[in-house]
């Protein structure tokens, strides 16, 4: 089971969350002026990365908050969590990093 550290509720099983999508996709800068091709790219085209990847999950069976998750797609290990605006790859200091990082112990 994947364990996700909600910034507000603490460490929980992934069955309490719903996967929302890729956290790295950017909406077109000017939605009103975006072409059909730009919208198609935003809505349908996704990378299938290997290794660390940022995702957005929602804690649907808890506080309903959106959580940014840095997850290794090869091992499913959750490397860090934070608020949606945090850039976990850049080492942004969100309030809810992994439990391992908070305690300094490996599980």
C-alpha positions in Angstrom: 0.0 0.0 0.0 1.2 3.5 -0.8 1.3 5.7 2.3 0.7 9.5 1.7 1.4 12.1 4.3 -1.5 14.6 4.2 -0.3 18.1 5.3 -3.3 18.3 7.6 -4.2 14.7 8.7 -0.8 13.0 8.8 0.2 9.6 7.3 -2.7 7.7 5.6 -3.1 4.9 3.1 -3.6 5.7 -0.5 -7.1 4.3 -0.5 -8.2 7.5 1.3 -7.0 9.5 -1.6 -8.0 10.0 -5.3 -5.4 10.5 -7.9 -6.1 13.8 -9.7 -3.2 14.0 -12.2 0.2 15.2 -13.3 1.3 18.2 -11.2 3.7 19.4 -13.9 1.2 20.2 -16.7 0.6 23.9 -17.2 -2.6 25.4 -18.5 -2.2 27.6 -21.6 -1.0 31.1 -20.5 -4.0 32.8 -22.1 -6.9 30.3 -22.1 -9.1 32.5 -24.3 -6.4 32.8 -27.0 -5.2 29.2 -26.8 -5.5 27.1 -30.0 -7.3 23.8 -30.2 -3.9 22.1 -30.4 -2.7 23.7 -27.2 -5.8 22.6 -25.4 -5.5 19.1 -26.8 -1.9 19.0 -25.5 -3.0 20.2 -22.0 -5.9 17.8 -21.7 -4.8 14.6 -23.4 -1.0 14.5 -23.8 0.9 13.1 -20.8 4.5 12.0 -20.3 5.1 8.6 -18.8 8.1 9.4 -16.6 10.4 6.8 -15.0 11.5 7.7 -11.5 10.5 10.8 -9.4 7.4 12.5 -10.6 5.1 15.1 -9.1 1.4 14.3 -8.9 -1.7 15.9 -7.4 -3.9 13.7 -5.1 -7.0 14.7 -3.1 -7.7 13.4 0.4 -11.3 12.4 -0.4 -11.9 10.4 2.8 -10.4 12.9 5.1 -10.0 16.7 5.0 -10.6 16.8 1.2 -7.4 18.8 0.7 -5.3 18.6 -2.5 -1.8 17.3 -1.9 1.3 17.4 -4.1 3.1 14.1 -4.0 6.6 13.3 -5.2 6.4 9.6 -6.1 8.9 7.3 -7.7 7.0 5.7 -10.5 9.2 2.6 -10.6 9.0 1.7 -7.0 5.8 3.6 -5.9 7.8 5.0 -3.0 6.4 8.4 -1.8 9.5 10.6 -1.6 7.8 13.8 -0.3 4.5 15.5 0.1 3.4 19.1 0.4 0.8 21.7 -0.6 -0.2 22.0 -4.2 1.9 25.1 -4.7 5.1 23.4 -3.4 7.8 22.3 -5.9 9.0 19.1 -4.3 11.7 18.5 -6.9 13.3 21.9 -6.0 13.2 21.0 -2.3 10.4 23.4 -1.4 9.7 23.2 2.3 6.1 22.2 2.5 4.5 21.4 5.9 4.2 17.7 5.3 7.3 15.9 4.0 7.5 12.2 4.3 7.2 10.7 7.8 10.8 9.5 7.4 12.0 13.1 6.8 10.1 14.3 9.8 11.4 11.8 12.2 14.8 11.3 10.6 14.3 7.5 10.7 13.9 5.0 7.9 11.0 2.6 8.2 
